Amino acid sequence: MIDLKDIFYEFSSRNALELIRKISGFHRAKGSLEYSKARGIIQNYLKNSTLLTFPMDKTYNTWQSPPSWNLNGGFLKYQNGKYIVSDLSLTPISAIFLSDKTDGVEKLEVFDVGKGETEEDYKNFEPGNAVLADGNPTLVYHYAIEKFNARCVLSYHMKAQDKSIGRTPNLLPDTINYTSFPSFKNKYAYGYALSYDQFQELREKLKKEKVYIEAFLDADQGTNTLEVLQENIGKDTDQPAIILTAHLCHPKPGANDNASGSALLSEVMRVLEKFQNHLNRKIIGLWVAEMYGTAAYLTTEFPKNAYVINLDMVGEDQFKTGSTLKLTPSPWAIPSFLGELLYVNLEYPAFRLSFERYSGGSDHYMFSDPNLGIPAVSLTNWPDRYYHSSDDTVDNCSKNTLDWIGKAVLKTIYDLDNMSQEVSAQVKGKIINNHFKLANVQSKLITNYVNYMTYLKLQQLSKYGDVEEELIEFFKEKIDFNLIPSQKRKIRKNIGPISDSWYNIEDIKWMNQIREKVPNFRDFLDVFLNVFELGFSKEEAILIAKAELGIEEDLKAEVEHYLQRLKEEKLIEM
C-alpha cells in the first residue's frame, strides 16, 4: 500500500511553476511549430509518453479542425510614422489568429466602422482597405471581410469584462486581448489585436484626418497536424481508468490558460510514474489542443470504463487575478460522486472554492455523452482578470495554488483505492448536502430525478468507502422508477457533444441573440440532448435541463429550432 505522505513528498509545485515558465514562452497555436516545441518540453519531462498525430483537414466526431496556423513575424505602423506593433515575433498575441500572409508590406487606408457588426457600419468604407472595429470578431469578419471586401482588421475586443475584478478596458489600457478569425474562415484576411490605448489613439486620429498604415505579416500552415501527447501508466484492471486532461494550446504567454494545467498534469504524472507499480488501475495523461484534440483522441481506442479530471487554468494567484476555483461536476445525465470526492480534497480555508452547476467550455465537456457514460469533472479558476490576454503571465501564477490543486488531485486518485472512513463520511455528507440544494418540491419530475442521482452516487461511493445500506435504501425508496426511462435513445451520430463547426452566420447570430437573455444557453442545448438521449420525452428533457442549469426562460421554440437545424445538417437521426 502506498503511503500518501510519500506521494506528497515527491510532488513539487516548484517543478510545475518552472514548467509554466517554459511553456508560456511559446505561441501555441494549433498546428504551429511552437505548439510542437511546447509539447516537446513536456515529452522530455516524462518517461513513457507517446505522440498521437491527426491531420487537421479532417472532422472528428463533428469537430471540424480549425486551419493549421503558424505565425513567423511581422509589424504594423503608421505610414511614414511610428510603430503600432513593432515585432510580432516578440508579441505574437498582437496578430489575429488565422491571419493570412500579407503581400509584402501593404499600405492601406483605415476606416472606423464602430463595432463593425452591421451593414450600416460600413456605409463609408472603401473595399480593399483596413477597418478599425471593436465588435464581436466573428461578426466583424463576416461583414468586413466576406461582405465588404476589407483586407485587414484592426481590432479591440475584451471578452468577459468584469468590474469586480478590475477587468475593464480603462483599467487594463495596455493589455492586448487574444483575438481570432472564425475557424470557418474561407476568404483572405489578416489583422491585428490592439491594446485599448492603441485603439483609442487610432480612433481619435481618424476623427481629424485620414490615416494610412503599413502592415507586414508572415504566416504559414505550420505542421497541419493536431498533436495529442499521451502517457499511460499503471495496469489494466477491472477498476475504472483515470484520464487526466489539459489543453496545451493558446497564445503566448497563456501562463494560467493553460500552461498551468499542462504543467501541473506533467508534474502529477511524473509523481505517479514513481509509484506506478502500486497503482491498481490505468492512469492516462492527455495533453491536447483544446476540444479538437480530445475529439480526435475519441476516435482511437480508449477506456470506456473511466473517470476524467480536467485541469484548465489551475495556477492562478487568486489575490492577483480575482479568481475562485470552480469545480464543474459531471452532468446530471452521468451521475457520479467524483465531483464531491474532489471537492472534499480541495476544501481549504486559504483558497476560494466553489462547487458549480455543470458547464462546458473545456475538455471535460468532450466526454459529455450518456451513451459513453464516462463521468468527467473540471477545475478552472474563474473569473480571471488577465484571461486571454498579454498579461496572462507566470508572475500571476502561484506556487501555493499549484501545490493545493496538485495534491488534491493526487489524493483523489489515492482515495479511489484507499478511502478512509473519514473521507467517505465527508463525501457522503457533500452528496446529501448537494441533494437538498437540488431537490425541487414543486416538481415531482425534478425531485424524483434528484433522488435517483443521489441514490446512484451513494451506491457508487459504497464500492470505495463505507456507506450505510439503510441510507442507500432510504433514497431508493423515494424514487418512482416509472418516471425513470428504462431504455436510452441514440440520436446523435457522433461520440461526445455536437460541435458548432457547422454553424453558418445566421446560426451564430441566433445563438448570440439568445445568449444575451440566457448566457448558458449553449450548455443548455448540450444538457438537453444528454437528458433526451437518456430516454426522457422532449418536454421532460427541457424541464430537467433547465433545472440542472438554473434557467427559468421558456425555451421550447428554441429547442425545436435547434433540432431542426441538426436534422438539416444530418447530425442527428430522429
Solvent accessible surface area in square Angstrom, and as a share of the most:
residue,aa,sasa,rsa
1,M,184,0.82
2,I,20,0.10
3,D,63,0.33
4,L,33,0.16
5,K,106,0.45
6,D,60,0.31
7,I,7,0.03
8,F,53,0.22
9,Y,163,0.62
10,E,52,0.23
11,F,12,0.05
12,S,31,0.20
13,S,11,0.07
14,R,118,0.43
15,N,48,0.25
16,A,0,0.00
17,L,18,0.09
18,E,66,0.30
19,L,11,0.06
20,I,0,0.00
21,R,114,0.42
22,K,119,0.50
23,I,0,0.00
24,S,11,0.07
25,G,38,0.36
26,F,43,0.18
27,H,10,0.04
28,R,0,0.00
29,A,2,0.01
30,K,37,0.16
31,G,4,0.04
32,S,3,0.02
33,L,91,0.45
34,E,57,0.26
35,Y,5,0.02
36,S,21,0.14
37,K,113,0.48
38,A,0,0.00
39,R,38,0.14
40,G,17,0.17
41,I,45,0.23
42,I,0,0.00
43,Q,49,0.22
44,N,131,0.67
45,Y,62,0.23
46,L,13,0.07
47,K,143,0.61
48,N,79,0.40
49,S,19,0.12
50,T,72,0.42
51,L,61,0.30
52,L,46,0.23
53,T,76,0.44
54,F,20,0.08
55,P,61,0.39
56,M,6,0.03
57,D,102,0.53
58,K,109,0.46
59,T,71,0.41
60,Y,18,0.07
61,N,28,0.14
62,T,24,0.14
63,W,13,0.05
64,Q,77,0.34
65,S,6,0.04
66,P,12,0.07
67,P,58,0.37
68,S,7,0.05
69,W,12,0.04
70,N,6,0.03
71,L,26,0.13
72,N,69,0.35
73,G,9,0.09
74,G,12,0.11
75,F,43,0.18
76,L,0,0.00
77,K,40,0.17
78,Y,20,0.08
79,Q,63,0.28
80,N,139,0.71
81,G,36,0.34
82,K,117,0.49
83,Y,112,0.43
84,I,18,0.09
85,V,8,0.05
86,S,74,0.48
87,D,51,0.26
88,L,0,0.00
89,S,63,0.41
90,L,126,0.63
91,T,59,0.34
92,P,9,0.05
93,I,6,0.03
94,S,1,0.01
95,A,1,0.01
96,I,2,0.01
97,F,16,0.07
98,L,21,0.10
99,S,2,0.01
100,D,44,0.23
101,K,115,0.49
102,T,6,0.03
103,D,118,0.61
104,G,39,0.37
105,V,73,0.42
106,E,16,0.07
107,K,126,0.54
108,L,13,0.06
109,E,20,0.09
110,V,2,0.01
111,F,31,0.13
112,D,58,0.30
113,V,6,0.03
114,G,29,0.28
115,K,119,0.50
116,G,0,0.00
117,E,45,0.20
118,T,68,0.40
119,E,90,0.41
120,E,114,0.51
121,D,45,0.23
122,Y,5,0.02
123,K,147,0.62
124,N,114,0.58
125,F,20,0.09
126,E,94,0.42
127,P,88,0.56
128,G,30,0.29
129,N,24,0.12
130,A,0,0.00
131,V,0,0.00
132,L,0,0.00
133,A,0,0.00
134,D,39,0.20
135,G,3,0.03
136,N,43,0.22
137,P,28,0.18
138,T,30,0.17
139,L,21,0.11
140,V,4,0.02
141,Y,0,0.00
142,H,21,0.10
143,Y,16,0.06
144,A,0,0.00
145,I,0,0.00
146,E,55,0.25
147,K,93,0.40
148,F,54,0.22
149,N,76,0.39
150,A,5,0.04
151,R,75,0.27
152,C,0,0.00
153,V,4,0.02
154,L,0,0.00
155,S,4,0.03
156,Y,12,0.04
157,H,47,0.21
158,M,10,0.04
159,K,97,0.41
160,A,48,0.37
161,Q,100,0.44
162,D,40,0.21
163,K,176,0.74
164,S,100,0.65
165,I,29,0.15
166,G,11,0.11
167,R,3,0.01
168,T,17,0.10
169,P,22,0.14
170,N,117,0.60
171,L,100,0.50
172,L,13,0.07
173,P,44,0.28
174,D,108,0.56
175,T,3,0.02
176,I,23,0.12
177,N,6,0.03
178,Y,43,0.17
179,T,6,0.03
180,S,37,0.24
181,F,7,0.03
182,P,13,0.08
183,S,48,0.31
184,F,68,0.28
185,K,29,0.12
186,N,127,0.65
187,K,75,0.32
188,Y,77,0.29
189,A,0,0.00
190,Y,0,0.00
191,G,0,0.00
192,Y,0,0.00
193,A,2,0.02
194,L,1,0.01
195,S,6,0.04
196,Y,49,0.18
197,D,71,0.37
198,Q,49,0.22
199,F,2,0.01
200,Q,60,0.27
201,E,65,0.29
202,L,0,0.00
203,R,43,0.16
204,E,74,0.33
205,K,65,0.28
206,L,35,0.18
207,K,145,0.62
208,K,166,0.70
209,E,102,0.46
210,K,139,0.59
211,V,8,0.04
212,Y,93,0.35
213,I,0,0.00
214,E,22,0.10
215,A,0,0.00
216,F,63,0.26
217,L,0,0.00
218,D,38,0.20
219,A,9,0.07
220,D,70,0.36
221,Q,119,0.53
222,G,30,0.29
223,T,48,0.28
224,N,55,0.28
225,T,30,0.18
226,L,2,0.01
227,E,13,0.06
228,V,0,0.00
229,L,0,0.00
230,Q,25,0.11
231,E,0,0.00
232,N,67,0.34
233,I,3,0.01
234,G,22,0.21
235,K,95,0.40
236,D,119,0.61
237,T,54,0.31
238,D,121,0.63
239,Q,56,0.25
240,P,19,0.12
241,A,6,0.05
242,I,1,0.01
243,I,0,0.00
244,L,0,0.00
245,T,0,0.00
246,A,0,0.00
247,H,1,0.01
248,L,0,0.00
249,C,1,0.01
250,H,14,0.06
251,P,5,0.03
252,K,59,0.25
253,P,22,0.14
254,G,5,0.05
255,A,0,0.00
256,N,1,0.01
257,D,6,0.03
258,N,0,0.00
259,A,0,0.00
260,S,0,0.00
261,G,0,0.00
262,S,0,0.00
263,A,0,0.00
264,L,0,0.00
265,L,0,0.00
266,S,0,0.00
267,E,0,0.00
268,V,0,0.00
269,M,0,0.00
270,R,37,0.14
271,V,0,0.00
272,L,4,0.02
273,E,12,0.05
274,K,113,0.48
275,F,32,0.13
276,Q,52,0.23
277,N,139,0.71
278,H,108,0.48
279,L,10,0.05
280,N,65,0.33
281,R,1,0.00
282,K,44,0.19
283,I,0,0.00
284,I,7,0.04
285,G,0,0.00
286,L,0,0.00
287,W,1,0.00
288,V,0,0.00
289,A,1,0.01
290,E,24,0.11
291,M,35,0.16
292,Y,35,0.13
293,G,0,0.00
294,T,0,0.00
295,A,0,0.00
296,A,0,0.00
297,Y,2,0.01
298,L,3,0.01
299,T,76,0.44
300,T,46,0.27
301,E,163,0.73
302,F,15,0.06
303,P,36,0.23
304,K,110,0.47
305,N,84,0.43
306,A,4,0.03
307,Y,17,0.07
308,V,0,0.00
309,I,2,0.01
310,N,1,0.00
311,L,0,0.00
312,D,8,0.04
313,M,7,0.03
314,V,0,0.00
315,G,0,0.00
316,E,0,0.00
317,D,33,0.17
318,Q,15,0.07
319,F,191,0.80
320,K,92,0.39
321,T,1,0.00
322,G,25,0.24
323,S,0,0.00
324,T,25,0.15
325,L,0,0.00
326,K,47,0.20
327,L,0,0.00
328,T,11,0.06
329,P,22,0.14
330,S,12,0.08
331,P,4,0.03
332,W,25,0.09
333,A,8,0.06
334,I,11,0.06
335,P,19,0.12
336,S,7,0.04
337,F,0,0.00
338,L,1,0.00
339,G,2,0.02
340,E,1,0.01
341,L,0,0.00
342,L,0,0.00
343,Y,27,0.10
344,V,16,0.09
345,N,24,0.12
346,L,0,0.00
347,E,100,0.45
348,Y,125,0.47
349,P,133,0.84
350,A,73,0.57
351,F,38,0.16
352,R,113,0.41
353,L,35,0.17
354,S,30,0.20
355,F,50,0.21
356,E,56,0.25
357,R,126,0.46
358,Y,9,0.03
359,S,42,0.27
360,G,14,0.14
361,G,54,0.52
362,S,5,0.03
363,D,0,0.00
364,H,6,0.03
365,Y,13,0.05
366,M,2,0.01
367,F,0,0.00
368,S,3,0.02
369,D,2,0.01
370,P,3,0.02
371,N,60,0.31
372,L,26,0.13
373,G,37,0.36
374,I,1,0.00
375,P,15,0.10
376,A,4,0.03
377,V,0,0.00
378,S,2,0.01
379,L,0,0.00
380,T,29,0.17
381,N,0,0.00
382,W,83,0.29
383,P,32,0.20
384,D,1,0.01
385,R,58,0.21
386,Y,28,0.11
387,Y,33,0.12
388,H,25,0.11
389,S,3,0.02
390,S,29,0.19
391,D,44,0.23
392,D,3,0.01
393,T,39,0.23
394,V,27,0.15
395,D,91,0.47
396,N,13,0.06
397,C,13,0.07
398,S,16,0.10
399,K,75,0.32
400,N,99,0.51
401,T,1,0.01
402,L,0,0.00
403,D,43,0.22
404,W,24,0.08
405,I,0,0.00
406,G,0,0.00
407,K,57,0.24
408,A,3,0.03
409,V,0,0.00
410,L,2,0.01
411,K,45,0.19
412,T,0,0.00
413,I,6,0.03
414,Y,30,0.11
415,D,2,0.01
416,L,6,0.03
417,D,57,0.30
418,N,38,0.20
419,M,26,0.12
420,S,55,0.35
421,Q,135,0.60
422,E,120,0.54
423,V,12,0.07
424,S,1,0.01
425,A,52,0.40
426,Q,84,0.37
427,V,0,0.00
428,K,31,0.13
429,G,37,0.36
430,K,30,0.13
431,I,2,0.01
432,I,42,0.21
433,N,73,0.37
434,N,11,0.06
435,H,9,0.04
436,F,139,0.58
437,K,142,0.60
438,L,56,0.28
439,A,33,0.25
440,N,57,0.29
441,V,143,0.82
442,Q,170,0.76
443,S,27,0.17
444,K,144,0.61
445,L,26,0.13
446,I,8,0.04
447,T,34,0.20
448,N,8,0.04
449,Y,4,0.02
450,V,1,0.00
451,N,9,0.05
452,Y,45,0.17
453,M,6,0.03
454,T,5,0.03
455,Y,19,0.07
456,L,38,0.19
457,K,27,0.12
458,L,0,0.00
459,Q,71,0.31
460,Q,46,0.21
461,L,0,0.00
462,S,44,0.29
463,K,158,0.67
464,Y,37,0.14
465,G,14,0.13
466,D,80,0.41
467,V,21,0.12
468,E,90,0.40
469,E,107,0.48
470,E,130,0.58
471,L,38,0.19
472,I,10,0.05
473,E,64,0.29
474,F,99,0.41
475,F,4,0.02
476,K,77,0.33
477,E,141,0.63
478,K,99,0.42
479,I,14,0.07
480,D,47,0.24
481,F,96,0.40
482,N,143,0.73
483,L,56,0.28
484,I,23,0.12
485,P,40,0.25
486,S,123,0.79
487,Q,147,0.65
488,K,102,0.43
489,R,81,0.29
490,K,100,0.42
491,I,10,0.05
492,R,5,0.02
493,K,111,0.47
494,N,9,0.05
495,I,61,0.31
496,G,0,0.00
497,P,1,0.01
498,I,0,0.00
499,S,0,0.00
500,D,63,0.33
501,S,33,0.21
502,W,41,0.14
503,Y,22,0.08
504,N,73,0.38
505,I,28,0.14
506,E,106,0.48
507,D,8,0.04
508,I,23,0.12
509,K,66,0.28
510,W,50,0.18
511,M,6,0.03
512,N,45,0.23
513,Q,120,0.53
514,I,9,0.05
515,R,106,0.39
516,E,146,0.65
517,K,134,0.57
518,V,4,0.02
519,P,101,0.63
520,N,45,0.23
521,F,0,0.00
522,R,34,0.12
523,D,22,0.11
524,F,0,0.00
525,L,0,0.00
526,D,6,0.03
527,V,1,0.00
528,F,0,0.00
529,L,1,0.00
530,N,1,0.01
531,V,0,0.00
532,F,12,0.05
533,E,0,0.00
534,L,23,0.12
535,G,19,0.18
536,F,3,0.01
537,S,43,0.28
538,K,49,0.21
539,E,100,0.45
540,E,57,0.26
541,A,0,0.00
542,I,8,0.04
543,L,90,0.45
544,I,0,0.00
545,A,0,0.00
546,K,32,0.14
547,A,31,0.24
548,E,4,0.02
549,L,6,0.03
550,G,43,0.41
551,I,14,0.07
552,E,160,0.72
553,E,77,0.35
554,D,104,0.54
555,L,4,0.02
556,K,114,0.48
557,A,75,0.58
558,E,33,0.15
559,V,0,0.00
560,E,86,0.39
561,H,75,0.33
562,Y,2,0.01
563,L,3,0.02
564,Q,87,0.39
565,R,30,0.11
566,L,0,0.00
567,K,87,0.37
568,E,93,0.42
569,E,67,0.30
570,K,150,0.63
571,L,26,0.13
572,I,7,0.04
573,E,115,0.52
574,M,115,0.51
